[in-house]
Amino acid sequence: MADAASDKAEAGKSSALLEVGGSDAPAAGRPRTLVATERVGKYFPVRGGFLSRNQKLLRAVDGVSIRVRRGETVGLVGESGCGKSTLGRLILRLVEPTFGRVVYDGKDIVPLSAADLRPLRRKMQIIFQDPYSSLNPRMTVRDIVGEAIQIHKLAKTKNDEEEMVASLLRKVGLRPDVMGRYPHEFSGGQRQRIGIARALAVQPEFIVCDEPISALDVSIQAQIVNLLMDLQDELGVAFLFISHDLRVVRHISQRVAVMYLGKLVEQGTTEQLYAAPLHPYTRALLGAVPTPDPEKKRLRIVVPGDAPSAIDPPPGCPFHPRCARALKGTCDKEMPPFAELTPGTGHKVACWNPHTE
């Protein structure tokens, strides 16, 4: 665990919060930061083999700084296994960080005990990926949505609770008369609406949407995305929207962050990132997005090989073994800083040889 300890010490040296996307000082008309991480990381111990006594570390999240302002949606994209979901759970403290800080509304929540953290649970919620496994099949819709209302004592009477559940169901497009039914009686899209109602039950300020549409039919995905956008407009809730689908992320997000092998490699506004991606990996991801217009050809960039193991990441830039722009002696030796190429733009990239043309 020496590596984890050294990284924790290194993280402690950083005193500047919210390094992703610029200062936390709110500009005129810009909301202040609600949720942020500062060089947060999560290493999982992994045994080397069945008979091996050596223990290695899987670097699921490796020194990530990201922030979400009040009322905005930040998209988080990357290949499977890059650490997106782990980062979302670290922010909610469903997973304890190995090092770094998680800040909610200006307060570091990592040192908080379970009792001290409980009031914040109301403010931070999650919508899970799979609506089929995230709902208890033995509970009715009323119990699923009303459970958190009971736990946090948000209703004075049973009638108040019943009306709160009915109101939540209406907000997500379901009729209140479904309260007595069980999850197996609903379609995937309807189940996800129940999951959204459950997340909204405690009136949160921030929700992690962990690939909330990936398990749904394409015809239903747009309905759920539009529902989330409508709820954001109505309630002012902020989202960290984790997804593989870059088309959906472009539609729903104000800012986008790209992860690769546990690290952020690029971050900027949606317009910046989609119009002029700087990192070769971001360009490859965007090049793989299908376009419905046959006249509008997109440059497809083929990335050779598979992503390296997070147990034994390559030295230097983690993307250099697969990168056609890698500079020998630089990219394979030293990790590039995550910084703005043009100061003040908020468009950051971790690359020694970014695309600037």
Secondary structure by P-SEA (a helix, b strand, c coil): caaaaaaaaaaaacccccccccccccccccccccccccccbbbbbbbccccccbbbbcccccbbbbbccccbbbbbbbcccccaaaaaaaaaccccccbbbbbccccccccccccccccccccbbbbbccccccccccccaaaaaaaaaaaacccccaaaaaaaaaaaaaaacccccccccccccccaaaaaaaaaaaaacccccbbbbccccccccccaaaaaaaaaaaaaaacbbbbbcccccaaaaaacccbbbbbccccccccccaaaaaaccccaaaaaaaaaccccccccccbbbbbcccccccccccccccccccccccccccccccccccccccccccccccccccccc
